[in-house]
Amino acid sequence: MHNFNLKMIKIILVILVASAVVNMIGGISILKKNDYYFRPSYLTMQWDYWKTKAAYARYSGGNILDLFSSEEPAVSRFGKSGEEAVSIPVLLYHGVIKDSNWQPDEVNVRMDDFREQLFALKKAGWQTISLEDYSDFTQGKINLPEKSFLLTFDDGRTDSYYPVDPVLRALDYSAVMFVISNRSLSEEKEMGHFHLSQDELEHMLASGRWEMGSHTYDGHGFVPTNADGIQGHFLSSRMWLEAEKRLETEEEYKARIGGDMSASKKDLEKKLGIKAFSFAYPFGDFGETVENFPESRGSVIDEARNVFDLSFCQTASGDFPANYREGSFLAKRVNVNSLLSAKELLHILESNKDKPVLYEDYFFQNSGWISGWGTFQMENGAMTIGNTPADESGLAFLNGSYLWKDYKAAANIKLVKNGKVSLAARYHDGNNYMSCDYSNGSVSLTEKINKNLVSENVLLMDTGLSGGREAEVGVEVSGDKISCYLNGKEVVSGAVNENLSKGGISFKIWNPTERDSAVVVRELKVSPIGE
Amino acid sequence: MREGEIRFIDQTVPRALSWPLLNWKVRIGWRSLFYKSAIIIASGLLLFAIMLLKSKTTAEFYAEPVFFSYAIFVTAFVVSRIFSAMLYESSMDSLRQDTASARSFYLESYEPKVAFVIPCFNEERDIADSIINCYKINYPQDKLEVIAINDGSADRTLAVLQELQRTYPTLKIIDWPNQGKRWAMAAGFETSTAEIIIQLDSDSAVDPATFREWIDPFQNSRVAAVCAHGVPKNADKNIITRMQTAYYFMSFRILKAAESTFNTVFCLSGCGAAYRRSAVMPVLYHWLSESFLGRPTTYGDDRALTSWLLKRGESIIYNYKAVTYTVVPENWKQFMKQQLRWKKSWIINAIITSRFIWKKQPFVSLFYYFPLVLISFLTPFMTFHALIYAPLAKGVLPFYHIAGVILVTALIAIYYRFLDKSNKFWPYLFLWSLLNLFFMSFILIWAAFKIQDRGWGTR
């Protein structure tokens, strides 16, 4: 009897211990797989979410109790105004730094500034869109509400996810992460890693707040460009083959960068199960800063176009900070960091709004002028653009004027010191425009395409600008004809480059010898021609 | 409880062994129910915390099979001890039922002849109390025998004994030159005619109130020896004694109870062991002449005798209802000396026992004894790896390892609380555990090196 009972007890013990072991091993492996939810970083994110939500409630003047209420009543996708967007700005961030002792640089942004920037956008009614929406919009397939923007992060860094995600969640925003696939997807990452791991990327995708794009396979770096080991960007430089003592051929170059791009696409699609159709150029370099291989500008974009549907670079100085419905393969992004205040950022985005061609500006408040380079000042009815010891010219353009076609613009200008003042029309960016240039002794018509001076029609005459006197200058573009006016009279005219069928206006001062020259602009009036 | 009173078994132990885990003494009441639920929830949370910790610290099995297996193994071992201890009452019930079915009744007052055997060596201070205490118990005096063996004491022990003999004429004194505790005990077994022989250390005392509980299990003829529950007399003296009190409680109520579930208690502790004389006599001379690595074993006598009984296939149990009091070391030096002595005897005995236990008790060997031996010898190395090697070689601080030890201790502490809510020493279990982690697991290695040093080594 007792022996039988002992046997029973033994059987029960074995069952209990075996189930304990099975449960333990099973539990450990389940927890290991879902380790993500038990990291301090995940718990911090939950805490940050509530903190951000409360902070935004305070910022937007709402009631703290709104935190617990359900979502706002759904307004139409086109917002309260119901207006449609004509352009979409794209913002670019890298790391978001929580350390309060960190000194701001041009790449990263301080956490407080980042939050302030997004809060300002949210409060002003801006809403994020998806990559696909962006792509469809620029191709003219869909309409989007007026205040739509695309939020992007480069490099796939942990510090652009952990601090950022709670803010996105609190503001109901989404973002795109451009991932250097080999650095994120290659092997298991240790705790405290710099690049996001596959596990983290999967959780980001699952949250529905993140999309992924490619930031090369492993091309976010440098290659030697000559025997001395001078380094150049991986994508835009021909690599020096030390073993063979030569530069790679163009074919080898294309195979290298094309291979990197398609490897990245494959990697992302296979490992994350997404459609990787977008690409961001490392360093924003798509071939425009090349030393040993000027043709790379075309090549980088061509190779990218073979693999991807859409690519992202950064705005250069003087670029319109938004993307229009031109189906462009190249999207321009505004690089945001701590050096840009929330107010300035909001100004850039708000001024993107298409301006009517019937436009008057008395320069008491900035209604969309953006300084490309040099100094910029607007006060008391005057806009002053100057050059600096570093820049021989200074430029400001009117944001929201990009879609203007046929118009006449006139303004009063005055020179401080000497120099050449340009009033540009059909302005695309700092390298593509038509302009009327006025100096003390000449008026000229300039045609600039892709940085190159295509034509310059110079007329020597006394413009009456010398001695700081004011003169009225004007430009008229209509179809393919452009005319320059001085004090109401047409002085020179010519043909508009065929690539410049539309474009806005800008003012520029140029003086390579006196680096403290400036142009003072007053009373700008723009009116449409025709109609 | 009157002499000769008989109660039928189906009244005292009415349950059949249907589902052992349900045999916990469940008192109905909200407070008790609340307390028990809290304990179950706490142990669930703890198991989760342990798994979480392990999921964080252990690599995959494929990456570090040794450490992964060790981590699972140790936790499973602790859990298996607690499960076994939970089944203890079922096993005891079964023994009682077995007695009843053999005889069809169960004696409430079973009174065989009992002898106390007390070896003394320089014990003039404590011996009188011990002996007087033996005569105090509630047991027919004609069935009680007290034998004191003066093992060549240099002090007044003999004089004290002779003085006592005037008050208690039945006290038997054996006086001889020093031969060691083992021989003293053997003399007791030889001299006495009692059926049950209780070996008491000179500083131990039986709790008169619970004495019959000790004798009671011998009603079942298969029971060869019964271990009583040891409680330190000087429990509340200082931190060292409090810590040992917590350890004693855990060691008896969990570890010994777990061993007892399978009727294989591996050590009848010196502070209170009752033997059936007829079971001991056949192994007495084997035990006396035992040697290890060519030298006679002079300590761990209790362990060795238990081992001989196990070798004969005897059933050895522990009854927590019977209480004996003992004195525990009050300073670190004595404490460490005792630990070293215990570890040495444990090593020797582990080797001796390993030779036969797998034949006699295959189940216990597989699920308890060999795992215990393996863990005991592995732990110093694992501890060395976690506390010294990993921090120095890999820069990995042992926070997780220490947290793991604390969590497993907490699991034990929860069962401790479940067994006895009123025992206030449970927090010291953590101190014991940390001391064990940082120090005592290494003592085993030290003990292994000093194994040939066979002095008395007692207090």
Contacts between the chains, C-beta under 8 A, distances in Angstrom:
chain1	res1	chain2	res2	distance
A	1	B	94	7.4
A	1	B	97	6.5
A	1	B	98	5.2
A	1	B	101	5.4
A	2	B	94	5.2
A	2	B	95	6.0
A	2	B	97	7.5
A	2	B	98	3.8
A	2	B	220	7.8
A	2	B	222	7.3
A	5	B	17	4.9
A	5	B	90	7.3
A	5	B	91	7.3
A	5	B	94	3.8
A	5	B	97	7.8
A	5	B	98	7.9
A	6	B	91	6.9
A	6	B	94	7.1
A	6	B	262	6.5
A	6	B	263	7.1
A	8	B	17	6.4
A	8	B	20	7.2
A	9	B	20	6.0
A	9	B	87	5.1
A	9	B	90	6.0
A	9	B	91	5.9
A	9	B	94	7.8
A	9	B	261	6.2
A	9	B	262	7.4
A	10	B	262	7.2
A	10	B	363	5.4
A	12	B	20	6.0
A	12	B	21	7.5
A	12	B	87	6.7
A	13	B	80	6.9
A	13	B	83	5.8
A	13	B	84	5.9
A	13	B	87	6.3
A	13	B	261	7.8
A	13	B	367	7.0
A	14	B	367	7.2
A	16	B	80	7.7
A	16	B	83	4.6
A	17	B	76	6.2
A	17	B	79	6.7
A	17	B	80	4.4
A	17	B	83	6.2
A	17	B	367	7.2
A	20	B	76	6.1
A	20	B	79	4.8
A	20	B	80	7.5
A	20	B	83	7.5
A	21	B	72	6.5
A	21	B	76	4.9
A	24	B	47	7.8
A	24	B	50	7.9
A	24	B	51	6.1
A	24	B	54	7.6
A	24	B	72	6.1
A	24	B	75	6.4
A	24	B	76	6.9
A	25	B	72	6.3
A	27	B	47	8.0
A	27	B	48	7.5
A	27	B	51	4.1
A	27	B	55	7.6
A	28	B	51	5.3
A	28	B	54	5.2
A	28	B	55	4.6
A	28	B	58	7.0
A	28	B	72	7.9
A	29	B	55	7.6
A	31	B	51	5.8
A	31	B	52	5.6
A	31	B	55	3.7
A	32	B	55	4.5
A	32	B	60	7.6
A	35	B	55	6.5
A	35	B	56	7.2
A	38	B	52	6.0
A	38	B	55	7.8
A	38	B	56	7.3
